[in-house]
Amino acid sequence: MATLSLKNVPDKLYERLKKSAAENHRSINREAIACLEQTVGRQRRDPAAVLEELRAFRRTLGRIYVTDQDLDAAKREGRL
């Protein structure tokens, strides 16, 4: 594993990181890694692929618009 040293971390940012680490029962180092993973580790989705997924979803509904109920049902799908 690589080692990363941060210099000149603003005091307010350090205090926020320290507070967040305590709230999540982590060390400051582990909290910093978790923050980096959450931010940098995200995979950017291809906008064209997302648009195609939405269009395919619309086709399953048999209409061109999506209601709030449709979205709620899609969110709940597979969560049981």
Rosetta blueprint (number, residue, H / E / L):
1 M L
2 A L
3 T L
4 L L
5 S L
6 L L
7 K L
8 N L
9 V L
10 P L
11 D H
12 K H
13 L H
14 Y H
15 E H
16 R H
17 L H
18 K H
19 K H
20 S H
21 A H
22 A H
23 E H
24 N L
25 H L
26 R L
27 S L
28 I H
29 N H
30 R H
31 E H
32 A H
33 I H
34 A H
35 C H
36 L H
37 E H
38 Q H
39 T H
40 V H
41 G L
42 R L
43 Q L
44 R L
45 R L
46 D L
47 P H
48 A H
49 A H
50 V H
51 L H
52 E H
53 E H
54 L H
55 R H
56 A H
57 F H
58 R H
59 R H
60 T H
61 L H
62 G L
63 R L
64 I L
65 Y L
66 V L
67 T L
68 D H
69 Q H
70 D H
71 L H
72 D H
73 A H
74 A H
75 K H
76 R H
77 E L
78 G L
79 R L
80 L L
